[in-house]
């Protein structure tokens, strides 16, 4: 990543393609204590009983994947991710490749921050999760 002075509105992040397996989803749900009581994150049949298309990836796992795009972009620079918000539009299903994109929408010289729109798409380019990140650059 470049320094604060070198970034510009419209600069892009990604794309980052990730395949998330059902086993990864189950492991995440179990680690986060989400495996008990609701099978939506661990079992296709249980998820369908809830009206879902099958197993889904937990929302906070999707948030983590979106955050990965931003933290990978930050790298070892003198900046950090200070805020991340998301909107979950369509359930994200495991055993699919998702693509994560981002671009800088605002740059504030006074507080040395950049606002970044991020989103996750499925193979059909349908936006599943959208969000906004704030990155602050230290001097």
C-alpha positions as CSV (number, residue, x, y, z in Angstrom):
1,X,0.0,0.0,0.0
2,X,1.0,3.6,-0.6
3,X,1.3,6.3,2.0
4,X,-1.7,8.6,2.8
5,X,-0.3,11.2,0.4
6,X,-0.2,8.8,-2.5
7,X,-3.7,7.3,-2.3
8,X,-6.5,8.8,-4.3
9,X,-10.3,8.7,-4.4
10,X,-11.2,5.9,-6.9
11,X,-8.1,3.8,-6.2
12,X,-9.2,0.1,-6.1
13,X,-8.5,-2.7,-3.6
14,X,-8.5,-6.3,-4.9
15,X,-10.1,-8.2,-6.3
16,X,-9.5,-10.9,-3.8
17,X,-10.9,-14.4,-4.7
18,X,-11.5,-16.8,-1.9
19,X,-13.0,-20.3,-1.9
20,X,-14.8,-21.0,1.4
21,X,-15.5,-24.7,2.0
22,X,-18.3,-26.2,4.2
23,X,-15.6,-27.6,6.4
24,X,-14.1,-24.1,7.0
25,X,-17.6,-22.7,7.7
26,X,-18.3,-25.5,10.2
27,X,-14.9,-25.0,11.9
28,X,-15.5,-21.3,12.2
29,X,-19.0,-21.8,13.6
30,X,-17.8,-24.3,16.1
31,X,-14.9,-22.1,17.2
32,X,-17.3,-19.1,17.7
33,X,-19.8,-21.2,19.6
34,X,-22.4,-21.1,16.8
35,X,-22.6,-24.8,16.1
36,X,-25.1,-25.6,18.8
37,X,-28.8,-24.9,18.5
38,X,-28.8,-23.8,14.9
39,X,-27.6,-25.8,12.0
40,X,-27.7,-23.0,9.5
41,X,-23.9,-22.8,9.7
42,X,-23.2,-26.5,9.9
43,X,-25.8,-28.5,8.0
44,X,-27.6,-28.1,4.7
45,X,-30.8,-29.8,5.8
46,X,-31.1,-27.9,9.0
47,X,-30.6,-24.6,7.1
48,X,-33.3,-25.5,4.6
49,X,-35.7,-26.1,7.5
50,X,-35.1,-22.5,8.4
51,X,-36.0,-21.4,4.9
52,X,-32.4,-20.9,3.7
53,X,-31.0,-22.3,0.5
54,X,-28.5,-24.5,2.5
55,X,-25.7,-23.9,4.9
56,X,-24.6,-20.2,5.1
57,X,-21.5,-18.5,6.2
58,X,-21.9,-16.7,9.5
59,X,-22.2,-12.9,9.1
60,X,-19.1,-12.2,11.2
61,X,-17.1,-14.6,9.1
62,X,-18.1,-12.6,6.0
63,X,-17.1,-9.4,7.9
64,X,-13.7,-11.0,8.6
65,X,-13.3,-11.8,4.9
66,X,-14.1,-8.2,3.9
67,X,-11.7,-7.0,6.5
68,X,-9.0,-9.2,5.1
69,X,-9.1,-7.2,1.8
70,X,-8.5,-4.0,3.7
71,X,-5.8,-5.3,6.1
72,X,-4.0,-7.0,3.2
73,X,-4.0,-3.6,1.4
74,X,-2.7,-1.9,4.6
75,X,0.0,-4.5,4.9
76,X,2.9,-3.3,7.1
77,X,2.3,0.4,6.5
78,X,1.7,2.8,9.4
79,X,-2.1,2.6,9.1
80,X,-4.8,0.6,10.7
81,X,-8.4,-0.3,10.2
82,X,-10.5,1.7,12.6
83,X,-14.1,0.9,11.6
84,X,-15.9,-1.6,9.4
85,X,-19.7,-1.7,8.8
86,X,-21.6,-4.2,6.7
87,X,-25.0,-4.8,5.2
88,X,-25.9,-8.4,4.5
89,X,-28.0,-8.5,1.3
90,X,-28.0,-12.2,0.3
91,X,-26.9,-15.3,2.3
92,X,-23.3,-16.3,1.5
93,X,-23.1,-20.0,0.9
94,X,-19.9,-22.1,1.4
95,X,-18.4,-24.3,-1.3
96,X,-18.4,-21.3,-3.6
97,X,-15.8,-18.8,-4.7
98,X,-16.5,-15.3,-3.5
99,X,-14.7,-12.2,-4.9
100,X,-14.1,-9.2,-2.7
101,X,-13.6,-5.7,-4.1
102,X,-13.0,-2.3,-2.7
103,X,-12.3,1.3,-3.7
104,X,-11.5,4.5,-1.9
105,X,-14.5,6.8,-1.8
106,X,-13.2,9.6,0.5
107,X,-9.9,11.0,1.8
108,X,-9.7,13.3,4.7
109,X,-6.4,15.2,5.1
110,X,-7.3,16.7,8.5
111,X,-7.6,13.4,10.3
112,X,-5.6,11.3,7.8
113,X,-8.3,8.8,7.0
114,X,-9.6,7.1,4.0
115,X,-13.1,5.7,3.5
116,X,-13.3,2.5,1.5
117,X,-16.4,0.8,0.0
118,X,-16.1,-2.9,0.0
119,X,-18.3,-5.7,-1.3
120,X,-18.4,-9.5,-1.7
121,X,-19.8,-11.1,-4.9
122,X,-20.6,-14.6,-5.8
123,X,-19.7,-16.3,-9.1
124,X,-22.7,-14.5,-10.9
125,X,-21.4,-11.1,-9.7
126,X,-24.3,-10.7,-7.3
127,X,-23.4,-8.5,-4.4
128,X,-23.9,-10.6,-1.3
129,X,-22.4,-8.3,1.4
130,X,-21.5,-4.6,1.2
131,X,-19.7,-2.4,3.6
132,X,-17.6,0.6,4.4
133,X,-14.2,0.7,6.1
134,X,-12.3,3.5,7.6
135,X,-8.5,3.4,7.6
136,X,-6.4,5.9,9.6
137,X,-2.8,6.7,8.7
138,X,-0.4,7.5,11.4
139,X,2.2,10.2,10.7
